[in-house]
Amino acid sequence: MIKTPAELEKMAAAGSLLASVFTFIDQMRLAGMTTMQVNDLVEDYIVNELKSRPASKGQYDYPYVLNASRNEVVCHGMPSVDDVIADGEIINFDITLEKDGFIADSSKTYMIGTVMPHAARLVRVTYEALWKGIAAVRPGATTGDIGYAIERHARRHDYGVVRDYCGHGIGREMHEEPQILHFGKPGTGEILREGMVFTIEPMLNQGTAKVKTEKDGWTVVTRDGKLSAQFEHTVAVTSDGVRVLTLRPGEEKMLAGIRHAA
């Protein structure tokens, strides 16, 4: 769905607020906290400080404001009072926020304390893969170009790219067209047009790309029990490239790198 300039600015406002939620989490001492404590603090911050709505809560009957996906959890990890975040782990927080009728969606994988080099490498390469995908966004490009850029970078580092979940259009609804696969062939898929807004959210696995869903019906884990990492941004196709609506402080250099390469 194509967004008007006015709608795009509302989405940018929601995205900026969501970016501030991650800044809020950045300041937490996550080691020793439960994932439910993080969930509750984030809900209070979104509702009472940002005067916004946690868009994930109630979506498809999901009861919480974020997904907390630790270590081998690929996505959709549910917060729990028994789920204590420990030093040496990696954990992804996937959060949505609605303001003035428009939704932004973003996620970040945190490294808790001192992590093993192989875990740090996975997190770094996943973040790089996100930006490889973002760099492929421009009018006239295709969704396949995005997926190809991500998959090529992941495979160069011998990581599996999860195929069961993808990015998606977003706006007044959480999930709109188009679907953004994190694998593909250049020049295939839907042609990108100015005003499109969607998420790019690659999930890279240390081992096989295969996943399975736990009995709770939500939590998705790697089938081989190895680590998984994810990063996500909401982006818009502009007349000359891409605008990252959920850009976080310190990421301006990543965006500048894209523009310089172009």
Sequence and secondary structure as in RCSB ss.txt:
>XXXX:A:sequence
MIKTPAELEKMAAAGSLLASVFTFIDQMRLAGMTTMQVNDLVEDYIVNELKSRPASKGQYDYPYVLNASRNEVVC
HGMPSVDDVIADGEIINFDITLEKDGFIADSSKTYMIGTVMPHAARLVRVTYEALWKGIAAVRPGATTGDIGYAI
ERHARRHDYGVVRDYCGHGIGREMHEEPQILHFGKPGTGEILREGMVFTIEPMLNQGTAKVKTEKDGWTVVTRDG
KLSAQFEHTVAVTSDGVRVLTLRPGEEKMLAGIRHAA
>XXXX:A:secstr
 B  HHHHHHHHHHHHHHHHHHHHHHTS  TT BHHHHHHHHHHIIIIIS  B TTTTGGG  SSEEEEETTEEE
     TT B  TT EEEEEEEEEETTEEEEEEEEEE SS  HHHHHHHHHHHHHHHHHHHT STT BHHHHHHHH
HHHHHHTT EE  S  EEE SSSSSEEEEE SS  TT S B  TTBEEEE  EEESS S EEE TTSS EEETT 
  EEE BEEEEEETTEEEETT  TT HHHHHHHHHH 
